[in-house]
Amino acid sequence: MADIKVNKRVNKGRTFIRVAVTPKSTETRKLLRKFQAGVREFEKDWKATPAYRDAQKAKKKKKRAAK
């Protein structure tokens, strides 16, 4: 079906998960594309939230203050 490798790490209370998949069949490739499309949609929705925008502003402000 597919070779799957999952790396998970926790840093400062945040969980980072990296999934590497090598599809071996056309069926698995279709599932992977569907999953990737879902992830992109989630990122798009997340970046539209006020919390994300506020975090980005704070990050830029902190970066400028460090210079």
WOLIN-V648622 format. One record per pair of residues at least 24 apart in sequence whose ideal C-beta (glycine too) atoms are under 10 Angstrom apart, sorted by the first residue. I is the first residue (numbers start at 1). J is the second residue. Records with the same first field share a line. If there is no record, write none. Layout:
I=J  J
//
This chain:
1=25  27  28  31
2=27  28  29  31  32
3=28
4=28
//
